[in-house]
Amino acid sequence: MDEYEKIGTKITKVNEVKIPIVYFSSSGNTKYVAQLIKNGFKSANVEAELIPINSTKIQEFKPEENEVFGVGAPVYAMSFPPNMVAWVEKLSSAKNNTKFFLFNTNAGLPGPAIKNFKRILEKKKYRFIGALEIVSPTRDSVFELSSFKYND
Ligand SMILES: Cc1cc2nc3c(=O)[nH]c(=O)nc-3n(C[C@H](O)[C@H](O)[C@H](O)COP(=O)(O)O)c2cc1C
């Protein structure tokens, strides 16, 4: 194998890595953003794998085995939702410099959601590389008037 082929092999390996993105989305805003992020990675030749927090795939997800992973959720009461906080608190600590990024969707009042969630992962020695906060039109199912029967 000459030098060129060796480099080629390395590049292929990098491209084979899948970046896990764990997300929660109640009314679809965060799921939509997660898909945009996945598409963004794809345009840079990097595969991402979306893992909904309430799917069975979440049990197999071990953050410490990845080079980088992402977590996204809606903002609830200026925080990541309780289910995401409970999940992240149970994760094992980092072993090999695993990095993470965060994103949320919110209605314009994210407060310290990123700061506080980031701190939990940093205590576990994961390395923060960035965050994205997207203000989205609130169309949460909780407030969706058309879902009430008396509206018919
Ligand atoms: C219970 C609840 C609490 C919320 N609290 C906040 C909040 O503190 N700040 C904010 O900007 N948006 C808040 N929102 C709005 C959501 O963050 C926003 O609609 C989000 O995009 C929903 O994401 P999803 O469609 O992925 O569930 C709240 C929504 C709900 C249902």
The ligand as a MOL file (V3000), in Angstrom:
LIG
                    3D

  0  0  0     0  0            999 V3000
M  V30 BEGIN CTAB
M  V30 COUNTS 31 33 0 0 0
M  V30 BEGIN ATOM
M  V30 1 C -44.4180 22.5710 29.1600 0
M  V30 2 C -43.7260 23.5410 28.2180 0
M  V30 3 C -42.8420 24.4670 28.7450 0
M  V30 4 C -42.1840 25.3640 27.8920 0
M  V30 5 N -41.2930 26.2670 28.4310 0
M  V30 6 C -40.6360 27.1230 27.6140 0
M  V30 7 C -39.6830 28.0640 28.1530 0
M  V30 8 O -39.4120 28.1360 29.3540 0
M  V30 9 N -39.0420 28.8800 27.2770 0
M  V30 10 C -39.2940 28.8690 25.9320 0
M  V30 11 O -38.6950 29.6490 25.1950 0
M  V30 12 N -40.1770 27.9810 25.3840 0
M  V30 13 C -40.8400 27.1020 26.1830 0
M  V30 14 N -41.7360 26.1930 25.6390 0
M  V30 15 C -41.9090 26.1400 24.1800 0
M  V30 16 C -41.1120 25.0000 23.5580 0
M  V30 17 O -39.7610 25.0070 23.9710 0
M  V30 18 C -41.1180 25.1000 22.0250 0
M  V30 19 O -42.4280 25.1250 21.5500 0
M  V30 20 C -40.3480 23.9500 21.3880 0
M  V30 21 O -39.9770 24.3130 20.0640 0
M  V30 22 C -41.1390 22.6460 21.3300 0
M  V30 23 O -40.3170 21.6680 20.7580 0
M  V30 24 P -40.8670 20.2890 20.1800 0
M  V30 25 O -41.8230 20.6210 19.0520 0
M  V30 26 O -39.6490 19.5840 19.6890 0
M  V30 27 O -41.5440 19.5750 21.3060 0
M  V30 28 C -42.4170 25.3180 26.4920 0
M  V30 29 C -43.3200 24.3790 25.9720 0
M  V30 30 C -43.9630 23.4950 26.8290 0
M  V30 31 C -44.9240 22.4880 26.2540 0
M  V30 END ATOM
M  V30 BEGIN BOND
M  V30 1 1 1 2
M  V30 2 1 2 3
M  V30 3 2 2 30
M  V30 4 2 3 4
M  V30 5 1 4 5
M  V30 6 1 4 28
M  V30 7 2 5 6
M  V30 8 1 6 7
M  V30 9 1 6 13
M  V30 10 2 7 8
M  V30 11 1 7 9
M  V30 12 1 9 10
M  V30 13 2 10 11
M  V30 14 1 10 12
M  V30 15 2 12 13
M  V30 16 1 13 14
M  V30 17 1 14 15
M  V30 18 1 14 28
M  V30 19 1 15 16
M  V30 20 1 16 17
M  V30 21 1 16 18
M  V30 22 1 18 19
M  V30 23 1 18 20
M  V30 24 1 20 21
M  V30 25 1 20 22
M  V30 26 1 22 23
M  V30 27 1 23 24
M  V30 28 2 24 25
M  V30 29 1 24 26
M  V30 30 1 24 27
M  V30 31 2 28 29
M  V30 32 1 29 30
M  V30 33 1 30 31
M  V30 END BOND
M  V30 END CTAB
M  END
